[in-house]
Each structure stands twice: as C-alpha cells, then as structure tokens.
C-alpha cells in the first residue's frame, strides 16, 4: 500500500509605479508553501521477467517554502509601440516517489528536491494598419537548477531495476525567441501566425557513474514550433477555420540517441455563431502522420539490444461542440 498527499498555499502581491509619462515599473512577490506526505507499507512487487522490486515501510512528511520575486519594466515610446523587459523566479516543490526498486539500487530515491529557475525576457509589441494588425516578439533565457525528470533506473545490461521515479539531478539552460502576428486582414478574414525557436541543453546532468548527459539537448523539448491559422466568415454566422501546426526535431531521451523528426499537424473547423450560442465541427491531424508520443526507452526486460522503444500514434481528434452563453 502506497499513498501520498499534497497541500499547497500561496500569497501574492504586485505593485505598478509610473516612473515617467510612458515608463512603468512593476514588482511582485509570491510566497509558496508546499506540504508533502507519504505513507507506505513494506512489500514486494513481483514483475516477472523484470524481477522483484521491494519497497520499505515509510511514514514521511516534508514542507517546502520559497519566495518568488518578479520585476518588469515597460516603455511606450510611441502610441503603437510597447517595449518591455522582465525577470522572474520560478519554482516547483520537491516531493516523494511512490516507487520500488531491486536490491541492486543502493542510492536513496525516496524523495526528490525542489526545482528552481530564473527567467529573463525582453520583447516588443507593435500595432499597425490602424490597430488591425499586431506584431509581437520576445527573446528569453531560462536557467534552472534541480530540474525534475521522470526516470527508470537500469543496470549495466540495460534492464530495469526500478519503477518510474522522479529525479532532480539536472540543471538546464534554455534560450530562444518567439514571434507572433495576428490581425484582421479584411472584415471577414482573420489571420494569425507564430514561430518560436529554443536551444535547450543540460548544463549539468551526471545521472550515474556511467551516464553523463551534460551538454545534451533536453529531452521532449522541440527545436522549434510554428503555427498558422486563418478564420473566414463568408456569410452571417457561418465561419470556417484552417490550421497548421509544426514542431521541430525533438530528442526523446537525455542520451540524445532517439529523436522525433519534424512533424506537421493540420486542422479544420466549420461552425455557426449566433448571439448566444455557437456550434462547430472540428478535425485535427487530417494528415495523420505517425509520431512518437512518449520518451524512448531501452528493452527493460532483456536489456539494451541496440534499439530504443517509444509509443507511437496518430493524434487525430474529431468532434462536435455546442456552447451557449447566458
């Protein structure tokens, strides 16, 4: 028997001060407290070819606290242009793993630590064509310590010697930019487009004596993402929408030995919008490519055979939605 309980508290305050006629300074402070409990009875989990996994009797409680400051400044040199910069601290509390491991695991993975990060961003927003078009862009840097990831421990042969665990051994650095364009090109036609690029790497990730992932790309973080959507209202409440979304090359494991190639997903909608209700029929992933939908792992039962395994699927979604507004 394994049970866990979480309880979180937070308080936040923010103040904005005009520095000049067109410059504002904003500061905020957030306090967070996270309480984590774990109760576990001693036992053995028999997983057949994977072996027997033990877990000890435990009754644990831990509280995590953090102060999270944020500061930003924005400047409007012209009525249509806004420039801004911000810095903020982020945080994810630690906790306890509900897992089991074989006797070969000597390190204590009962708990994992809190993840902290600092994010820095500069950007701009520009209104054009009598405010019918909005162009925005931003560049960012994120530094994170205690980066939390899901892992399965393996022996030298690549066989699993634990169930799924959260670890906090890594530090990462991400930097990139994003650009977005939205606007009403014609009275019945709206357009939006976006593109974002990210360079995300482990700056420190020595997972074990034989596993050093420092310098590798962070798993499950695509190299870029892009989208394009057009919305057309040709007659009364009728609307039609077409969408295309793309993600770039994505590593599926911290070893960077398995990747998801760039993928494109198409979508379409047709619907009717009245004063109080909206009905729409939608389809996503009309191109139906096979894509990987999970981390890539070795063959846990028989050890590493030179192949990495990941779940694949066609993330096709179709449906009908009806909404009413009072």
C-alpha positions as CSV (number, residue, x, y, z in Angstrom):
1,X,0.0,0.0,0.0
2,X,1.4,3.4,-1.0
3,X,-0.4,6.7,-0.5
4,X,0.6,10.4,-0.8
5,X,-1.0,13.7,0.0
6,X,-0.2,17.2,-1.2
7,X,-1.3,20.5,0.2
8,X,-0.2,23.9,-1.2
9,X,-0.6,27.5,0.0
10,X,0.3,30.7,-1.8
11,X,0.1,34.5,-1.3
12,X,0.9,37.1,-4.0
13,X,1.2,40.8,-4.2
14,X,2.1,43.2,-7.0
15,X,2.5,47.0,-7.5
16,X,3.0,49.1,-10.6
17,X,4.6,52.5,-10.4
18,X,4.7,55.1,-13.2
19,X,8.3,56.2,-13.5
20,X,7.9,58.6,-16.4
21,X,4.9,59.5,-18.5
22,X,5.5,56.5,-20.8
23,X,7.5,54.2,-18.5
24,X,6.1,51.8,-15.8
25,X,7.9,49.7,-13.3
26,X,6.2,46.6,-11.8
27,X,7.3,44.5,-8.9
28,X,5.7,41.4,-7.4
29,X,6.4,38.9,-4.7
30,X,4.8,35.5,-4.3
31,X,5.2,33.2,-1.2
32,X,4.5,29.5,-1.7
33,X,4.4,26.6,0.8
34,X,4.0,23.0,-0.3
35,X,3.4,20.2,2.2
36,X,4.0,16.6,1.0
37,X,3.2,13.4,2.9
38,X,3.9,9.7,2.1
39,X,2.7,6.6,3.8
40,X,3.9,3.2,2.6
41,X,3.8,-0.3,3.9
42,X,6.7,-2.6,3.3
43,X,6.2,-5.1,0.4
44,X,7.5,-6.8,-2.7
45,X,6.3,-6.2,-6.2
46,X,6.8,-9.2,-8.4
47,X,7.2,-8.1,-12.1
48,X,8.1,-11.5,-13.6
49,X,10.9,-11.1,-16.1
50,X,11.8,-7.7,-14.5
51,X,12.5,-9.3,-11.1
52,X,11.2,-8.5,-7.7
53,X,11.0,-4.9,-6.6
54,X,11.0,-4.0,-2.9
55,X,9.7,-1.0,-1.0
56,X,10.3,-0.3,2.7
57,X,7.8,0.9,5.3
58,X,7.8,4.7,5.4
59,X,5.8,7.5,7.0
60,X,7.3,10.8,5.8
61,X,6.4,14.5,5.8
62,X,8.2,17.3,4.2
63,X,7.4,21.0,3.7
64,X,8.9,23.2,1.0
65,X,8.9,27.0,1.1
66,X,10.0,29.7,-1.4
67,X,9.8,33.4,-2.1
68,X,9.4,34.2,-5.8
69,X,10.2,37.8,-6.9
70,X,9.3,39.3,-10.2
71,X,10.2,42.7,-11.7
72,X,9.4,44.2,-15.1
73,X,9.6,47.5,-16.9
74,X,7.7,48.6,-20.0
75,X,8.2,51.6,-22.2
76,X,5.9,53.0,-24.8
77,X,8.0,55.3,-27.0
78,X,5.0,55.7,-29.4
79,X,1.3,55.0,-29.1
80,X,1.6,51.9,-31.3
81,X,4.8,50.5,-29.9
82,X,5.5,48.9,-26.5
83,X,8.9,47.6,-25.3
84,X,9.4,45.6,-22.1
85,X,11.8,43.6,-20.1
86,X,11.2,41.2,-17.1
87,X,13.0,38.9,-14.7
88,X,11.2,36.3,-12.6
89,X,12.0,33.4,-10.3
90,X,10.1,30.1,-10.8
91,X,9.8,27.1,-8.5
92,X,8.4,23.6,-8.4
93,X,8.4,21.9,-5.0
94,X,10.0,18.6,-4.3
95,X,8.2,15.5,-3.1
96,X,8.3,11.8,-2.5
97,X,8.4,9.0,-5.1
98,X,5.8,6.2,-5.0
99,X,8.1,3.6,-6.5
100,X,10.0,0.4,-5.9
101,X,13.5,-0.9,-6.8
102,X,15.5,-4.1,-6.7
103,X,18.3,-4.7,-4.2
104,X,20.8,-3.6,-6.8
105,X,19.8,0.1,-6.2
106,X,21.9,1.5,-3.4
107,X,21.1,5.2,-3.8
108,X,18.1,6.5,-1.9
109,X,15.4,7.7,-4.4
110,X,12.7,8.1,-1.7
111,X,12.4,11.8,-2.3
112,X,13.4,14.4,-4.9
113,X,14.4,18.0,-4.5
114,X,12.7,21.3,-5.5
115,X,13.3,22.8,-8.9
116,X,14.1,26.5,-9.1
117,X,14.6,28.7,-12.2
118,X,15.2,32.3,-13.3
119,X,13.7,33.5,-16.5
120,X,14.7,36.7,-18.3
121,X,12.7,38.2,-21.2
122,X,12.8,41.2,-23.5
123,X,10.2,41.9,-26.1
124,X,8.1,44.3,-28.1
125,X,4.6,44.7,-29.4
126,X,3.7,46.8,-32.5
127,X,0.2,47.8,-33.7
128,X,-0.1,48.5,-37.4
129,X,-2.8,49.3,-40.0
130,X,-5.0,51.3,-37.7
131,X,-4.6,48.6,-34.9
132,X,-5.9,45.9,-37.2
133,X,-2.5,44.1,-37.1
134,X,-0.4,43.2,-34.0
135,X,3.2,42.1,-34.3
136,X,4.9,40.9,-31.1
137,X,8.2,39.3,-30.4
138,X,10.4,38.3,-27.5
139,X,13.7,36.8,-26.6
140,X,14.3,34.8,-23.4
141,X,16.8,32.9,-21.3
142,X,15.9,30.4,-18.6
143,X,18.4,28.9,-16.1
144,X,17.0,26.0,-14.0
145,X,18.6,24.0,-11.1
146,X,17.2,20.8,-9.6
147,X,15.5,20.1,-13.0
148,X,12.9,17.4,-12.4
149,X,12.6,14.5,-14.8
150,X,11.0,11.0,-14.9
151,X,13.5,8.2,-15.0
152,X,13.7,4.4,-14.8
153,X,16.9,3.0,-13.3
154,X,18.7,0.3,-15.3
155,X,21.7,-1.9,-14.7
156,X,24.8,-2.2,-16.9
157,X,22.9,-4.5,-19.3
158,X,20.1,-2.0,-19.7
159,X,17.5,-4.0,-17.7
160,X,15.1,-2.0,-15.4
161,X,15.9,-2.1,-11.7
162,X,13.2,0.4,-10.6
163,X,9.7,1.6,-11.4
164,X,9.2,5.1,-12.7
165,X,10.8,7.7,-10.5
166,X,11.2,11.5,-10.4
167,X,14.8,12.7,-10.1
168,X,16.2,16.3,-9.6
169,X,19.8,15.8,-10.7
170,X,19.9,18.1,-13.7
171,X,20.5,21.8,-14.4
172,X,19.4,23.2,-17.8
173,X,19.7,26.4,-19.8
174,X,17.2,27.4,-22.4
175,X,17.3,30.4,-24.7
176,X,15.4,31.4,-27.8
177,X,12.9,33.7,-29.3
178,X,9.2,33.8,-30.5
179,X,7.4,35.9,-33.0
180,X,3.6,36.2,-33.4
181,X,1.5,38.1,-35.9
182,X,-2.3,38.4,-35.5
183,X,-4.7,40.6,-37.4
184,X,-7.9,41.2,-39.3
185,X,-6.8,41.4,-42.9
186,X,-10.3,42.0,-44.2
187,X,-13.7,42.5,-42.4
188,X,-14.5,38.8,-42.8
189,X,-10.9,37.4,-42.6
190,X,-8.6,36.9,-39.6
191,X,-5.1,35.6,-39.7
192,X,-2.6,34.5,-37.0
193,X,0.9,33.1,-37.4
194,X,3.7,32.3,-34.9
195,X,7.2,30.9,-34.8
196,X,9.4,30.0,-31.8
197,X,12.9,28.7,-31.6
198,X,14.5,27.2,-28.5
199,X,18.0,26.0,-27.7
200,X,17.7,23.9,-24.5
201,X,20.6,22.0,-23.1
202,X,21.6,20.2,-19.9
203,X,24.4,22.3,-18.3
204,X,24.9,19.7,-15.6
205,X,23.4,16.2,-15.6
206,X,25.6,13.4,-14.2
207,X,22.9,10.8,-13.6
208,X,25.3,7.9,-12.7
209,X,28.9,6.9,-12.9
210,X,28.4,5.9,-16.5
211,X,25.7,8.3,-17.5
212,X,26.8,11.9,-18.1
213,X,24.3,13.9,-20.2
214,X,25.9,17.3,-19.7
215,X,25.8,19.3,-23.0
216,X,23.0,17.2,-24.5
217,X,19.7,18.7,-25.6
218,X,16.8,18.5,-23.0
219,X,14.5,15.6,-23.9
220,X,11.0,16.3,-25.2
221,X,11.8,20.0,-26.0
222,X,11.3,20.6,-29.7
223,X,13.8,22.7,-31.6
224,X,11.1,25.0,-32.8
225,X,7.3,25.3,-33.1
226,X,5.2,27.1,-35.6
227,X,1.6,27.7,-36.4
228,X,-0.6,29.3,-39.0
229,X,-4.4,29.8,-38.7
230,X,-7.0,31.5,-40.9
231,X,-10.6,32.3,-39.9
232,X,-13.1,33.3,-42.6
233,X,-16.7,34.4,-42.0
234,X,-18.3,34.5,-45.5
235,X,-21.9,34.9,-44.5
236,X,-23.8,35.8,-41.4
237,X,-22.8,33.5,-38.5
238,X,-21.0,30.9,-40.7
239,X,-17.3,30.6,-40.0
240,X,-14.6,28.4,-41.4
241,X,-11.1,27.9,-39.9
242,X,-8.0,26.2,-41.2
243,X,-4.9,25.5,-39.0
244,X,-1.4,24.1,-39.4
245,X,1.0,23.4,-36.6
246,X,4.6,22.2,-36.8
247,X,7.2,21.1,-34.3
248,X,10.8,20.6,-35.0
249,X,13.3,17.8,-34.3
250,X,12.8,16.6,-30.7
251,X,15.1,14.4,-28.5
252,X,13.2,11.5,-26.9
253,X,15.8,10.7,-24.3
254,X,18.6,12.5,-22.4
255,X,21.2,10.4,-24.2
256,X,20.1,12.1,-27.5
257,X,20.1,8.8,-29.3
258,X,16.5,8.8,-30.3
259,X,14.6,11.6,-31.9
260,X,11.2,12.6,-33.3
261,X,11.6,14.2,-36.7
262,X,9.8,17.4,-37.5
263,X,6.0,16.9,-37.7
264,X,3.1,18.8,-39.2
265,X,-0.5,18.6,-38.0
266,X,-3.4,20.0,-40.0
267,X,-6.8,21.0,-38.6
268,X,-10.1,22.4,-39.8
269,X,-13.3,23.7,-38.4
270,X,-16.7,24.7,-39.7
271,X,-19.4,26.3,-37.5
272,X,-22.2,28.7,-36.9
273,X,-22.1,31.5,-34.3
274,X,-25.2,33.3,-33.1
275,X,-25.7,35.9,-30.4
276,X,-26.0,33.4,-27.6
277,X,-24.8,30.0,-29.0
278,X,-22.0,28.6,-31.1
279,X,-21.8,25.2,-32.8
280,X,-18.8,23.8,-34.6
281,X,-17.4,20.6,-36.2
282,X,-13.7,20.2,-35.9
283,X,-11.0,17.8,-37.0
284,X,-7.3,17.9,-36.0
285,X,-4.4,16.0,-37.6
286,X,-6.0,15.4,-41.0
287,X,-2.6,14.5,-42.4
288,X,-2.5,11.7,-39.8
289,X,1.3,11.3,-39.5
290,X,2.7,8.6,-37.1
291,X,4.6,10.4,-34.4
292,X,6.2,9.3,-31.1
293,X,4.1,10.1,-28.1
294,X,6.4,9.2,-25.2
295,X,10.0,9.0,-24.0
296,X,12.2,6.5,-25.7
297,X,13.5,3.6,-23.5
298,X,15.6,0.5,-23.9
299,X,14.2,-3.0,-23.7
300,X,13.8,-3.2,-19.9
301,X,13.1,-6.9,-19.7
302,X,16.0,-8.3,-21.7
303,X,18.4,-5.4,-21.7
304,X,19.7,-3.0,-24.3
305,X,19.6,-4.6,-27.8
306,X,20.6,-1.5,-29.8
307,X,17.1,-0.3,-30.2
308,X,15.1,2.4,-28.4
309,X,11.4,1.9,-27.9
310,X,8.7,4.6,-27.7
311,X,4.9,4.7,-28.1
312,X,3.6,5.9,-31.5
313,X,0.2,7.1,-32.5
314,X,-1.8,9.3,-34.7
315,X,-3.1,12.2,-32.5
316,X,-6.3,12.6,-34.6
317,X,-9.1,14.4,-32.8
318,X,-12.6,15.0,-34.3
319,X,-15.7,16.2,-32.5
320,X,-18.7,18.5,-32.3
321,X,-19.0,21.3,-29.8
322,X,-22.1,23.3,-28.8
323,X,-21.9,26.2,-26.4
324,X,-24.5,28.6,-25.0
325,X,-23.9,32.0,-23.4
326,X,-26.3,33.4,-20.8
